[in-house]
């Protein structure tokens, strides 16, 4: 895929998704961090249902830590792997209080040292909360990257690096959310909605079975 086609793809995605951002509900960087930790192998919708109740009662490291394991689990038990996640969240809160004065750090090294935080979660926080041009590769981005040929790779790190190296600079900050929303609602795992896709004529997915839609006027 050449640079001109990549540019056109991101221009169209930006036009189709004018306000690309996370669908995890939060009112602070700390709330976002907890929501992202809880979202592993879970849906944003399911996490939001749980955190709406949790954050009304506890939305700081100290107040969540005060809940204890049983107290925290009572709020997140509808989320998959809730017991392990509760342990990680409590440990993370303890680390934030002891090492960072209760604040979420803004460096990859410090974030990845927190319990429950891996590279993908760190990328989400760095991008969404701190505006850094990182790209967190989840199942949606892995699928979209390989399917469209925007960023092919055998593992998430390969796909991440190829996205970082090939995405037009003007779109690096928003690329993560543009791609995840496109993957979540249009370029779905099963039965992708190629007939409704704004980049169908540019996408290099070899299993497209329909005629690409016409490009938006002026693009």
Secondary structure, DSSP 4 states (H G I P E B T S, - for coil): --HHHHHHHHHHHHHH-TT----S--SSHHHHHHHHHHTTTS-HHHHHHHHHHHHHH--SHHHHHHHHHHHHHHHHTTSTTHHHHHHHHHHHHHHHHHHHTTPPP-SHHHHHTSTT--HHHHHHHHHHTT--------HHHHHHHHHHSSS--SSHHHHHHHHHHHS-GGGHHHHHHHHHHHHHHTS-SSS--GGG-TTTTT---TT--SPPPPPPTT-
